Amino acid sequence: MPKYLLALLSILLSIRVFAADPSPAAHGLLLDATVVGHSVIAVGERGRILRSTDAGRSWELLPSPIETTLTGISFADAQCGWAVGHDGTILNTRDSGLSWTQQHSDKTISFLDVFAIDLRKVCAIGAFGLFYFSEDGGTTWTPRQAIEQDMHLNRITSTGNNTCYVAGERGTLLRFSTANFSFTPTPTDYDGSFFGVLALDHGGLLAYGLRGRLYRSEGPDVEWKPIKLERPALILTAVKLKSGTIVLAGQARAFFISKDNGLTFQAWEPGLTTAVAELLETPDGSLLAFGEAGATRLPTPE
């Protein structure tokens, strides 16, 4: 394990709990997942890449060219995608994830997330302010300084209209233009770690992080205001379902839902007792959690 450890990884790796699951392939730590066509592809420890074609009821292990932990995955379309991880790993697929080739490796750095802008433009972020981008489909990768400090950049999320948000340590929230690769800081009054930003209805935004810290904004350049949770639990991931319900998760047994576009949240108990790194809604409306227990199907919030 390299020395570049984000809080997300250290927390999830500190306890190994394997929940009962009908698909043995889905056991073990999984850190990210995405929908690819009608399938779901997930990545995690030891370079594992999994695919489900039945909304997470069963999983198959796909061939992987590496054995280092994979932390992020993103697809530009139904065929072309990238996965990133420790040891500066960047993998690329051109056949919907059935096979992968390594495009980059560097044992001195660790990537934590990736975003495929289109078939040629893709960017990867990571520990100590790491930001790499490619404009030729991953043939060449160029480092760039996104921030002056060496803070970890944890997650990059698209909010539409050529705009992404990068969440990181020490209150870092950056608005990133995919049109010209420019960064604009969006400050809050919080100086702890953020783990992501979720796009809300009507242009709103929700940032989430350590100790249950939530901040909501009505849109770009609008003040971020704190939202209170019932208890200060670490929040690592958020998803807005097709129903409009927002689900938050992270620390073991820490689930919260909102039915008013992120204005208020209440505790939710779906029955999963281990830490969650990613939440994902499948095309058929199933809710999946990825983390210490591998891949788990959750009930639909009432």
C-alpha positions as CSV (number, residue, x, y, z in Angstrom):
1,M,0.0,0.0,0.0
2,P,1.5,3.4,-1.0
3,K,1.9,6.1,1.6
4,Y,-0.6,8.3,-0.1
5,L,-3.8,7.5,1.8
6,L,-6.9,9.5,1.7
7,A,-9.2,9.4,4.7
8,L,-11.7,7.5,2.6
9,L,-9.3,4.7,2.0
10,S,-7.8,4.5,5.5
11,I,-11.3,4.4,7.1
12,L,-12.6,1.7,4.7
13,L,-9.4,-0.4,4.9
14,S,-9.2,-0.3,8.7
15,I,-11.9,-2.9,9.1
16,R,-12.6,-5.8,6.8
17,V,-16.2,-7.0,7.1
18,F,-17.6,-9.2,4.4
19,A,-21.4,-9.4,4.3
20,A,-23.4,-12.3,3.0
21,D,-23.9,-11.9,-0.7
22,P,-25.3,-14.3,-3.3
23,S,-22.4,-13.5,-5.6
24,P,-18.9,-14.4,-4.3
25,A,-17.2,-12.1,-6.9
26,A,-18.8,-9.1,-5.2
27,H,-17.1,-9.7,-1.9
28,G,-14.1,-7.5,-0.8
29,L,-13.6,-3.7,-0.7
30,L,-15.1,-1.8,-3.6
31,L,-14.6,1.9,-3.9
32,D,-16.4,3.2,-7.0
33,A,-18.9,2.1,-9.6
34,T,-20.7,3.4,-12.7
35,V,-23.5,2.5,-15.1
36,V,-22.4,1.5,-18.5
37,G,-25.3,0.9,-20.8
38,H,-27.5,-1.6,-19.0
39,S,-24.6,-2.9,-16.9
40,V,-22.8,-1.7,-13.7
41,I,-19.0,-1.8,-13.5
42,A,-17.3,-1.5,-10.1
43,V,-13.6,-1.3,-9.0
44,G,-11.8,-1.8,-5.8
45,E,-8.9,-3.4,-4.0
46,R,-6.2,-5.6,-5.7
47,G,-7.1,-4.2,-9.1
48,R,-10.5,-5.9,-9.1
49,I,-13.0,-4.9,-11.8
50,L,-16.5,-6.4,-11.6
51,R,-19.5,-6.3,-13.9
52,S,-23.2,-6.9,-13.2
53,T,-25.8,-7.2,-16.0
54,D,-28.8,-7.7,-13.7
55,A,-28.8,-4.6,-11.4
56,G,-26.4,-6.1,-8.9
57,R,-28.0,-9.4,-8.3
58,S,-25.0,-11.3,-9.6
59,W,-21.4,-10.2,-10.5
60,E,-18.6,-11.5,-12.8
61,L,-14.9,-10.7,-12.3
62,L,-13.4,-9.1,-15.3
63,P,-9.7,-9.4,-16.4
64,S,-7.5,-6.7,-14.9
65,P,-3.9,-5.9,-15.9
66,I,-2.9,-4.7,-12.4
67,E,-3.1,-5.7,-8.7
68,T,-3.1,-2.3,-7.1
69,T,-6.2,-0.7,-5.6
70,L,-8.5,1.0,-8.0
71,T,-10.3,4.0,-6.6
72,G,-12.3,5.6,-9.4
73,I,-14.0,4.8,-12.7
74,S,-15.7,6.9,-15.4
75,F,-17.0,6.3,-18.9
76,A,-17.3,8.7,-21.8
77,D,-19.9,6.5,-23.6
78,A,-21.1,2.9,-23.5
79,Q,-17.7,1.6,-24.8
80,C,-14.9,3.9,-23.7
81,G,-13.9,4.4,-20.1
82,W,-11.1,4.9,-17.6
83,A,-10.2,3.6,-14.1
84,V,-7.6,5.0,-11.8
85,G,-5.9,4.1,-8.5
86,H,-2.8,3.7,-6.5
87,D,0.7,3.7,-8.0
88,G,-0.4,6.3,-10.5
89,T,-2.5,3.7,-12.3
90,I,-4.7,4.7,-15.2
91,L,-6.5,2.0,-17.2
92,N,-8.5,2.4,-20.3
93,T,-11.2,0.2,-22.0
94,R,-12.7,0.5,-25.4
95,D,-15.1,-2.5,-25.2
96,S,-17.5,-1.6,-22.3
97,G,-15.0,-2.8,-19.7
98,L,-14.5,-6.3,-20.9
99,S,-10.8,-5.7,-21.3
100,W,-8.5,-3.0,-20.0
101,T,-5.0,-1.6,-20.9
102,Q,-2.7,0.4,-18.7
103,Q,-2.0,3.9,-19.9
104,H,-0.1,5.3,-17.0
105,S,1.9,4.1,-13.9
106,D,4.0,5.9,-11.3
107,K,4.6,4.4,-7.9
108,T,5.2,7.9,-6.3
109,I,1.6,9.1,-6.8
110,S,-2.0,8.0,-6.2
111,F,-5.1,8.9,-8.1
112,L,-8.4,9.0,-6.2
113,D,-11.0,9.8,-8.9
114,V,-11.4,10.2,-12.7
115,F,-13.8,12.0,-15.0
116,A,-14.2,11.2,-18.7
117,I,-15.3,14.4,-20.4
118,D,-15.5,12.8,-23.9
119,L,-13.7,10.2,-26.0
120,R,-10.5,12.3,-26.0
121,K,-10.6,14.5,-23.0
122,V,-10.3,13.0,-19.5
123,C,-8.9,14.1,-16.2
124,A,-7.7,12.4,-13.0
125,I,-7.3,13.8,-9.5
126,G,-5.6,12.5,-6.4
127,A,-3.4,12.9,-3.3
128,F,-1.5,16.1,-2.6
129,G,-3.3,18.2,-5.2
130,L,-2.7,15.8,-8.0
131,F,-4.4,16.7,-11.3
132,Y,-3.6,15.0,-14.7
133,F,-5.4,15.5,-18.0
134,S,-5.3,14.0,-21.4
135,E,-6.7,15.5,-24.7
136,D,-5.9,12.5,-26.9
137,G,-7.8,9.7,-25.3
138,G,-5.1,8.9,-22.8
139,T,-2.2,8.4,-25.1
140,T,-0.4,11.2,-23.2
141,W,-1.1,12.6,-19.8
142,T,-0.1,16.1,-18.5
143,P,0.2,17.2,-14.9
144,R,-1.3,20.5,-14.0
145,Q,-1.5,22.5,-10.8
146,A,-5.1,22.9,-9.7
147,I,-4.4,24.4,-6.3
148,E,-1.3,25.9,-4.7
149,Q,-1.4,23.8,-1.6
150,D,-0.7,20.0,-1.5
151,M,-4.2,19.0,-0.3
152,H,-5.8,15.8,-1.4
153,L,-8.4,16.1,-4.1
154,N,-11.0,13.4,-3.3
155,R,-13.7,13.5,-6.0
156,I,-14.7,15.2,-9.2
157,T,-18.4,15.3,-10.2
158,S,-20.1,16.7,-13.3
159,T,-23.0,19.1,-12.6
160,G,-23.7,19.7,-16.3
161,N,-23.1,22.6,-18.7
162,N,-19.4,21.9,-19.0
163,T,-18.9,22.2,-15.3
164,C,-17.5,19.9,-12.6
165,Y,-16.8,20.3,-8.9
166,V,-13.7,19.0,-7.2
167,A,-14.0,18.3,-3.5
168,G,-10.9,18.0,-1.3
169,E,-9.1,18.6,2.0
170,R,-9.2,21.8,4.2
171,G,-12.5,22.9,2.8
172,T,-11.5,22.7,-0.8
173,L,-14.3,23.1,-3.3
174,L,-13.3,24.0,-6.9
175,R,-15.5,24.7,-9.8
176,F,-13.8,23.2,-12.9
177,S,-14.6,24.1,-16.5
178,T,-14.3,21.2,-18.9
179,A,-14.3,23.6,-21.8
180,N,-11.0,25.4,-20.9
181,F,-9.6,23.3,-17.9
182,S,-9.9,26.3,-15.5
183,F,-10.5,26.2,-11.8
184,T,-12.5,28.6,-9.6
185,P,-12.5,28.3,-5.8
186,T,-15.9,28.3,-4.1
187,P,-15.2,28.9,-0.4
188,T,-17.3,27.9,2.6
189,D,-16.8,28.5,6.3
190,Y,-15.6,24.9,6.7
191,D,-11.9,24.0,6.8
192,G,-12.2,20.2,7.0
193,S,-12.4,17.6,4.3
194,F,-15.1,17.5,1.6
195,F,-15.7,14.1,-0.2
196,G,-18.0,15.2,-3.0
197,V,-20.6,17.5,-4.5
198,L,-24.0,16.4,-5.6
199,A,-26.1,18.3,-8.3
200,L,-29.6,19.0,-7.0
201,D,-32.8,20.1,-8.8
202,H,-33.1,23.7,-10.1
203,G,-29.3,24.2,-10.2
204,G,-28.7,23.5,-6.5
205,L,-25.6,21.9,-5.1
206,L,-24.8,19.8,-2.0
207,A,-21.3,19.4,-0.6
208,Y,-20.6,16.7,1.9
209,G,-17.7,15.6,4.1
210,L,-16.3,14.8,7.5
211,R,-18.3,14.8,10.8
212,G,-21.6,15.0,8.9
213,R,-20.7,18.4,7.4
214,L,-23.2,19.3,4.7
215,Y,-23.3,22.6,2.7
216,R,-26.0,23.6,0.3
217,S,-25.9,26.2,-2.4
218,E,-28.7,27.4,-4.8
219,G,-26.2,27.5,-7.6
220,P,-22.8,28.7,-8.9
221,D,-21.6,31.8,-7.1
222,V,-24.3,31.5,-4.5
223,E,-23.4,31.3,-0.8
224,W,-22.9,27.9,0.7
225,K,-25.1,27.4,3.8
226,P,-24.7,24.6,6.4
227,I,-27.3,21.8,6.6
228,K,-27.6,20.0,10.0
229,L,-27.7,16.2,10.3
230,E,-29.1,14.4,13.3
231,R,-25.6,13.0,14.1
232,P,-22.1,14.0,12.9
233,A,-21.3,10.9,10.8
234,L,-18.7,10.8,8.0
235,I,-20.4,11.2,4.6
236,L,-18.5,9.7,1.7
237,T,-21.1,9.5,-1.0
238,A,-24.5,10.9,-2.2
239,V,-26.9,10.0,-4.9
240,K,-30.1,11.7,-6.1
241,L,-32.6,9.0,-7.2
242,K,-35.1,9.2,-10.1
243,S,-37.8,9.6,-7.5
244,G,-36.1,12.8,-6.3
245,T,-35.0,11.3,-3.0
246,I,-31.4,12.1,-2.0
247,V,-29.5,9.4,-0.1
248,L,-26.3,10.0,1.9
249,A,-23.9,7.3,3.2
250,G,-20.4,6.7,4.4
251,Q,-19.5,5.7,7.9
252,A,-20.9,2.3,9.0
253,R,-24.7,2.6,9.7
254,A,-24.7,6.2,8.6
255,F,-27.5,6.6,6.1
256,F,-29.6,9.8,5.6
257,I,-32.4,10.7,3.2
258,S,-33.9,13.9,2.0
259,K,-37.2,14.4,0.1
260,D,-37.1,18.2,-0.1
261,N,-34.1,18.7,-2.5
262,G,-31.5,18.6,0.3
263,L,-33.1,21.2,2.6
264,T,-33.5,18.7,5.5
265,F,-32.3,15.1,6.1
266,Q,-33.5,12.3,8.4
267,A,-31.8,9.1,9.4
268,W,-32.5,5.9,7.3
269,E,-31.9,2.3,8.2
270,P,-31.6,0.1,5.1
271,G,-30.0,-2.8,7.1
272,L,-26.3,-2.5,5.9
273,T,-23.9,-2.2,8.9
274,T,-20.6,-1.6,7.1
275,A,-19.0,1.5,5.6
276,V,-20.0,2.7,2.1
277,A,-17.8,4.4,-0.4
278,E,-20.3,4.8,-3.3
279,L,-24.0,4.7,-3.9
280,L,-25.5,4.1,-7.4
281,E,-29.0,3.8,-8.9
282,T,-29.2,1.3,-11.7
283,P,-31.3,1.7,-14.9
284,D,-34.1,-0.3,-13.4
285,G,-34.2,1.8,-10.3
286,S,-32.4,-0.5,-7.9
287,L,-30.1,1.2,-5.3
288,L,-26.6,-0.3,-4.9
289,A,-24.0,0.4,-2.2
290,F,-20.3,-0.3,-2.6
291,G,-17.8,-0.4,0.2
292,E,-16.4,-2.8,2.9
293,A,-19.1,-5.4,2.2
294,G,-18.5,-5.3,-1.6
295,A,-21.7,-4.7,-3.6
296,T,-25.0,-4.7,-1.8
297,R,-28.5,-4.1,-3.0
298,L,-30.4,-1.8,-0.7
299,P,-34.2,-1.3,-0.3
300,T,-35.8,1.7,-1.9
301,P,-36.2,4.5,0.6
302,E,-39.9,5.0,1.6
